[in-house]
C-alpha cells in the first residue's frame, strides 16, 4: 500500500482541524463512492459513519476522486474537518473497528496548510486488469475484467500512445460527465501481459467520468483485431463519444495512486492491487513523477 512503512504510533496528536486519511476498498459491494439514497450502499456513507464514530460528531468527507459502482481502490485519499484530537493508532484502529470488511483505513494525518484531497492532487493513476483466457473467472469474479478473445498486447500498447499528452478527451467521457472541460493531460499509459492477465496502467492529472473504462474498451477492440491501431487516434480527434465503442466493465478497474506535493505529507503509494504488484518491479509499482502539473483549482469548485 505504501512506498515506505507507516507504523501505527501513539505519540502524536492528529486533529483539531483538517485530517487526511488513506484507505482501500473492494468495490464489488458498493454503488460507487458517492453518498446514495437511503438503503443504497456507498463507500462514502460507510466511511463517514466510521469516522464519525471515532471523531464523536458527524463529518463530511471529500475524496481525491469518485469511483463508480464496483470499481476498486488500493489507494484512495480523503479529508474531513474535526475539533477532535486522537493519535494515529486510535484514528486508524477505531475507524477499522467500525468499518465493514470491504473497506480498510491504513493511515491518518494532519492536513497541513491548505490541503484538499481533491484539488491538491497533481495526478491520479489507475490500473485496469483483464483476465484474457477462454474460461471466465471463478475466484476473481468481480475483481478482474474478462474477455475470451485473444488480445494483441503489443498492438494495444502502440495504439494507446496517441493518447499521451494534453487532449480534448470528449470521445472518452460519459454522456453524464459533469466536468467543466474535457481537456486532460495524460501522463503515460502502458499495456502489458503477465501470463493470462493484461494490465492497462494509466496516469493523468485527472480523469473524466468513465474515461479509463472507455479507453480500455477501445484498446480491447484493437487488441481483439476489431479495429486497427490508428483508429484510437481517429476516435480521439473526432471528439465524438459514439465513435469510441463500448465502455469496458467496472470489474478490474483500480485506483492505485493519488499524488500530492511533498509539502502536504501524504504517504507515497506502492501501486496495487495486491495480487498484481508482484508482477511488476518496485520501480514500476512506485510513483511516477508528473511532468505537467495544472494550476491548482479553487477549493470552492464542485
C-alpha positions in Angstrom: 0.0 0.0 0.0 2.7 2.5 1.0 6.2 3.1 -0.6 7.5 3.4 3.0 6.2 1.7 6.1 3.7 3.8 8.2 3.8 2.4 11.8 0.7 3.0 13.9 2.2 5.2 16.5 0.6 6.6 19.6 2.9 9.5 20.3 1.3 12.0 18.0 -1.8 14.3 18.1 -3.9 14.3 14.9 -7.0 16.5 14.6 -8.2 19.9 15.7 -8.5 20.9 12.1 -8.2 19.1 8.8 -7.4 15.3 8.9 -6.4 13.3 5.8 -6.8 9.5 5.6 -5.6 6.9 3.1 -7.6 3.8 2.6 -8.6 0.9 0.3 -11.8 -0.8 -0.6 -13.3 -3.7 -2.6 -15.8 -2.0 -4.8 -18.0 -5.1 -5.5 -20.4 -4.4 -2.8 -20.8 -0.6 -3.4 -22.8 1.6 -5.7 -19.7 3.8 -6.0 -18.0 6.3 -3.7 -20.8 9.0 -3.5 -23.5 9.1 -0.9 -26.7 7.5 -2.3 -30.3 7.4 -1.3 -31.2 5.6 1.9 -30.6 1.9 1.7 -28.1 2.1 -1.2 -24.6 1.2 -0.1 -21.7 3.6 -0.9 -18.1 3.9 0.2 -18.7 7.4 1.4 -21.6 6.5 3.7 -19.8 3.6 5.3 -16.6 5.5 5.8 -18.4 8.7 7.1 -20.2 6.6 9.7 -16.9 5.1 10.9 -15.1 8.4 11.0 -17.9 10.0 12.9 -17.9 7.2 15.5 -14.2 8.0 16.3 -14.5 11.8 16.0 -17.7 11.7 18.1 -19.5 14.0 15.7 -20.9 13.9 12.1 -18.3 14.5 9.4 -18.3 15.5 5.7 -15.8 13.6 3.6 -14.0 14.8 0.4 -12.2 12.2 -1.6 -9.4 12.5 -4.2 -11.6 11.0 -7.0 -15.0 9.5 -7.0 -15.2 5.9 -8.2 -18.1 4.2 -9.9 -20.1 1.2 -8.8 -18.0 -1.9 -8.5 -14.7 0.0 -9.0 -12.0 -0.7 -6.5 -9.3 1.4 -4.9 -6.0 0.1 -3.5 -5.0 3.7 -2.6 -7.6 6.4 -2.1 -7.3 9.6 -0.1 -10.0 11.7 1.7 -10.1 14.6 4.2 -12.5 15.8 6.8 -12.6 18.6 9.4 -12.8 17.9 13.1 -12.2 19.6 16.5 -11.4 16.1 18.0 -7.8 15.0 18.6 -6.7 11.4 18.5 -3.3 9.6 17.9 -2.6 7.8 14.7 -3.4 4.3 16.1 -6.6 5.5 17.7 -7.9 7.0 14.4 -6.9 4.0 12.2 -7.9 1.2 14.6 -11.1 3.0 15.7 -12.3 3.5 12.1 -11.5 0.0 11.1 -13.4 -1.4 14.1 -16.4 0.5 12.9 -16.0 -0.3 9.2 -17.3 -3.3 7.2 -14.7 -5.8 5.9 -14.5 -4.4 2.4 -13.0 -1.1 3.5 -9.7 -0.6 5.4 -8.1 2.6 6.6 -4.3 2.5 6.7 -3.2 6.0 7.7 -4.4 9.3 9.1 -2.5 12.6 9.4 -3.0 16.3 9.8 -3.9 18.1 6.6 -1.3 20.8 6.7 -1.8 24.3 5.2 -4.5 24.4 2.5 -4.6 20.6 1.9 -7.6 19.4 -0.1 -7.9 15.8 -1.0 -9.2 16.6 -4.5 -7.8 19.9 -5.5 -4.3 19.4 -4.0 -3.8 16.2 -6.0 -1.4 16.6 -9.0 -2.1 13.2 -10.6 -4.3 10.0 -10.3 -3.2 6.6 -11.5 -5.4 3.6 -12.4 -4.8 0.0 -13.4 -7.3 -2.0 -15.4 -6.8 -5.7 -15.0 -8.1 -8.1 -17.7 -8.2 -11.9 -17.5 -7.6 -13.0 -21.1 -8.4 -16.7 -21.5 -11.2 -18.8 -22.9 -12.7 -19.6 -19.4 -14.4 -17.0 -17.2 -13.0 -16.3 -13.7 -14.5 -18.0 -10.7 -12.4 -17.0 -7.6 -11.7 -13.5 -9.1 -15.2 -12.8 -10.3 -15.7 -9.0 -9.9 -12.0 -8.4 -9.3 -10.9 -8.6 -12.9 -12.4 -7.9 -16.2 -12.6 -10.9 -18.6 -12.5 -11.5 -22.3 -12.1 -14.8 -24.1 -10.9 -13.2 -27.3 -7.1 -13.3 -27.5 -5.6 -9.8 -27.1 -2.6 -8.5 -29.0 -1.0 -6.5 -26.2 1.8 -5.0 -28.3 -0.8 -3.6 -30.7 -2.8 -2.2 -27.8 0.2 -0.5 -26.3 1.2 1.1 -29.6 -2.3 2.3 -30.2 -2.5 3.8 -26.7 0.5 6.1 -27.1 -1.5 8.6 -29.3 -3.4 9.5 -26.1 -0.4 10.7 -24.2 -0.3 14.5 -23.7 -2.9 17.1 -23.3 -6.1 16.5 -25.4 -9.8 17.0 -25.5 -11.0 13.6 -24.4 -14.7 14.1 -25.3 -14.7 10.8 -27.2 -13.9 9.0 -23.9 -16.1 10.8 -21.4 -19.5 9.5 -20.2 -22.6 11.3 -21.5 -23.4 12.4 -18.0 -19.9 13.7 -17.1 -20.2 17.0 -15.2 -16.7 18.2 -15.7 -16.5 21.8 -16.9 -13.8 20.9 -19.5 -13.0 17.6 -21.4 -9.3 18.6 -21.6 -6.9 16.4 -19.5 -3.2 15.7 -19.5 -2.5 12.0 -19.8 1.0 11.5 -18.4 1.6 7.9 -19.5 -0.2 4.7 -20.5 1.2 1.2 -20.9 -0.3 -2.2 -21.7 1.5 -5.3 -20.6 0.8 -9.0 -20.4 1.5 -11.2 -17.4 0.5 -14.7 -18.3 -3.2 -14.8 -18.7 -3.6 -11.2 -17.4 -3.4 -8.0 -19.3 -2.8 -4.8 -17.3 -3.6 -1.3 -18.6 -1.7 1.2 -16.4 -2.6 4.9 -16.9 -1.8 8.1 -15.2 -3.2 11.6 -15.8 -3.6 14.9 -13.9 -7.3 13.9 -13.6 -9.9 11.8 -15.3 -13.3 12.3 -16.8 -16.3 10.1 -15.9 -15.8 6.7 -17.4 -12.6 7.9 -19.1 -10.4 4.9 -18.1 -13.1 2.4 -18.9 -13.8 3.9 -22.3 -10.1 4.0 -23.2 -9.8 0.4 -22.0 -12.8 -0.6 -24.2 -11.3 1.0 -27.2 -7.9 -0.7 -26.6 -9.5 -4.1 -26.2 -11.3 -3.6 -29.6 -7.8 -3.0 -31.1 -6.3 -5.9 -29.3 -9.0 -8.3 -30.4 -8.5 -7.2 -34.0 -11.8 -5.5 -34.4 -10.2 -2.1 -35.1 -6.8 -1.1 -36.5 -4.3 0.7 -34.3 -4.8 4.2 -36.0 -8.5 4.0 -35.1 -7.8 5.2 -31.5 -6.2 8.4 -32.7 -9.1 8.9 -35.1 -11.6 8.5 -32.3 -9.7 10.9 -30.1 -9.6 13.5 -32.9 -13.4 13.1 -33.6 -14.4 14.3 -30.1 -17.4 12.1 -30.5 -18.3 9.5 -27.8 -20.4 7.5 -30.2 -17.4 6.5 -32.2 -15.3 5.1 -29.3 -17.1 1.8 -28.9 -18.2 0.0 -25.7 -17.4 1.0 -22.2 -15.3 -1.7 -20.5 -16.9 -3.2 -17.4 -16.0 -1.7 -14.0 -14.7 -5.1 -12.8 -10.9 -4.9 -12.9 -10.6 -1.2 -12.5 -8.5 0.0 -9.5 -7.5 3.5 -8.4 -3.9 2.7 -7.4 -2.2 6.1 -6.6 -3.0 9.7 -6.0 -0.1 12.1 -5.9 0.4 15.2 -3.9 3.3 17.8 -3.5 5.6 16.7 -0.7 4.6 19.8 1.4 1.3 18.0 2.3 3.0 15.0 3.9 0.7 12.4 2.3 2.5 9.0 2.2 3.5 7.8 -1.3 1.7 4.8 -2.7 3.2 1.5 -3.8 0.7 0.6 -6.6 -1.6 -2.3 -6.3 -3.8 -4.2 -6.3 -2.0 -6.7 -4.1 -2.3 -9.6 -6.4 -0.9 -7.5 -9.3 2.0 -5.8 -7.6 4.3 -8.9 -7.6 4.1 -9.0 -11.4 6.0 -5.6 -11.6 9.3 -4.3 -10.3 9.4 -1.8 -7.3 10.2 0.9 -9.9 7.1 0.0 -11.9 4.9 0.0 -8.8 6.4 3.2 -7.5 5.1 6.8 -8.0 5.7 8.3 -11.4 6.6 12.0 -11.0 4.3 14.1 -13.3 6.0 16.2 -16.0 3.0 18.5 -16.3 1.1 20.0 -13.4 -2.0 22.0 -13.9 -2.6 25.1 -11.8 -4.5 24.3 -8.6 -8.2 24.8 -9.0 -10.2 26.8 -6.4 -11.4 24.8 -3.4 -14.9 26.3 -3.8 -15.4 24.5 -7.1 -17.7 21.4 -7.0 
